[in-house]
């Protein structure tokens, strides 16, 4: 009997420890910390562009395009937040019909498709502004430092 109680205790302790560690993983990171990381990465990005792009006019054009990227990301994050709120409102409405959800989702999907097209066009313009070697350096930085999830999270943390 004592051995089974010990196994039950150890099993329960492991389960509690696992649940607590999973719960801590779900907690959002500090928005102020994320904002500081994003600001630092953007400053590094500006320095990188100026150091990497040989022609000052092309460097300034690329910086303008990067500012447009930031605007698009913030705008899309705002749309996602608004969409989540509208979905929550519809979900809470007992009388909401499937057609209401379909219309809301269709509207959001049109906005999302438009944002994706704008992003693709913007990336094409960025590439056209740089040489292949310059883009290789800059895009590597983007992949490592400017994660879209963090950018969107930062907009959500500010309330859109």
C-alpha positions in Angstrom: 0.0 0.0 0.0 2.8 2.4 0.9 4.5 2.0 -2.5 1.3 2.8 -4.4 0.8 5.9 -2.3 4.4 7.0 -3.0 3.8 6.4 -6.7 0.6 8.4 -6.6 2.3 11.2 -4.7 5.2 11.4 -7.2 2.8 11.1 -10.1 0.7 14.0 -8.7 3.8 16.1 -8.0 5.0 15.6 -11.6 1.6 16.5 -13.0 1.4 19.6 -10.9 5.0 20.6 -11.9 4.2 20.0 -15.6 0.9 22.1 -15.4 2.7 24.9 -13.6 5.5 25.0 -16.2 3.0 25.0 -19.0 1.0 27.8 -17.4 4.0 29.9 -17.1 4.8 29.4 -20.8 1.4 30.8 -21.7 1.8 34.0 -19.8 2.5 36.9 -22.2 5.8 38.5 -22.1 6.2 42.0 -20.7 4.9 44.4 -23.4 7.4 47.1 -22.3 10.3 44.6 -22.7 9.0 43.7 -26.1 8.7 47.3 -27.1 12.3 48.0 -26.0 13.5 45.0 -28.0 11.6 46.1 -31.1 12.9 49.7 -30.8 16.5 48.4 -30.4 16.1 46.1 -33.5 14.7 49.0 -35.6 17.6 51.2 -34.6 20.0 48.4 -35.6 18.1 47.9 -38.8 18.6 51.6 -39.7 22.3 51.4 -39.0 22.5 48.1 -41.0 20.8 49.7 -44.0 23.1 52.7 -43.9 26.1 50.5 -43.6 25.1 47.9 -46.2 23.4 49.9 -49.0 26.2 51.6 -50.9 24.2 54.4 -52.5 22.8 56.9 -49.9 19.7 57.6 -52.1 18.9 53.9 -52.3 19.5 53.6 -48.6 17.0 56.4 -47.8 14.5 54.9 -50.2 14.8 51.6 -48.4 14.3 53.2 -45.1 11.1 54.8 -46.4 9.9 51.4 -47.5 10.8 49.9 -44.1 8.7 52.7 -42.5 5.9 51.7 -44.8 6.4 48.1 -43.7 6.0 49.1 -40.1 2.8 51.0 -40.9 1.4 48.0 -42.7 2.2 45.7 -39.8 0.6 48.1 -37.3 -2.5 48.5 -39.5 -2.9 44.7 -39.9 -2.4 44.1 -36.1 -5.2 46.7 -35.5 -7.5 44.8 -37.9 -6.7 41.5 -36.2 -7.6 43.0 -32.8 -10.8 44.5 -34.2 -11.7 41.2 -35.8 -11.1 39.3 -32.6 -13.4 41.7 -30.8 -16.1 41.4 -33.4 -15.9 37.6 -33.3 -16.2 37.7 -29.5 -19.2 40.0 -29.7 -20.9 37.7 -32.2 -20.1 34.6 -30.2 -21.6 36.1 -27.1 -24.8 37.0 -29.1 -27.2 34.1 -28.7 -29.2 35.3 -31.7 -26.2 35.7 -34.1 -26.7 33.7 -37.2 -24.2 31.7 -39.2 -24.6 34.3 -42.0 -23.3 37.0 -39.6 -20.1 35.0 -39.0 -19.7 34.2 -42.7 -20.0 37.9 -43.5 -17.5 39.0 -40.8 -15.0 36.3 -41.9 -15.4 37.2 -45.6 -14.7 40.9 -44.8 -11.7 40.0 -42.7 -10.4 37.6 -45.4 -10.6 40.4 -48.0 -8.7 42.7 -45.8 -6.1 40.0 -45.1 -5.7 39.2 -48.8 -5.2 42.9 -49.5 -2.6 43.3 -46.8 -0.8 40.2 -48.1 -0.7 41.7 -51.6 0.6 45.1 -50.2 3.3 43.2 -48.3 4.4 41.3 -51.4 4.5 44.5 -53.4 6.5 46.2 -50.7 9.0 43.4 -50.4 9.4 43.5 -54.2 10.1 47.3 -54.0 12.6 46.7 -51.2 14.4 44.1 -53.3 14.4 46.4 -56.3 16.0 49.1 -54.2 18.9 46.9 -53.2 21.5 44.6 -54.8 21.2 40.9 -54.3 24.2 41.0 -51.9 22.7 43.9 -49.9 19.3 42.2 -49.7 20.9 39.0 -48.5 22.4 40.9 -45.5 19.2 42.9 -44.7 16.8 40.0 -45.1 18.9 37.8 -42.8 18.6 40.6 -40.2 14.8 40.7 -40.7 14.4 37.0 -40.2 16.5 37.1 -37.0 15.5 40.3 -35.3 12.2 41.6 -36.6 9.8 38.7 -36.0 6.3 39.5 -37.3 4.7 37.8 -34.2 6.6 40.2 -31.9 5.6 43.2 -34.0 2.0 42.2 -34.0 2.1 41.4 -30.2 3.6 44.9 -29.6 0.6 46.5 -31.3 -1.8 44.3 -29.4 -0.1 45.2 -26.1 -0.6 48.9 -26.9 -4.3 48.1 -27.4 -4.1 48.3 -31.2 
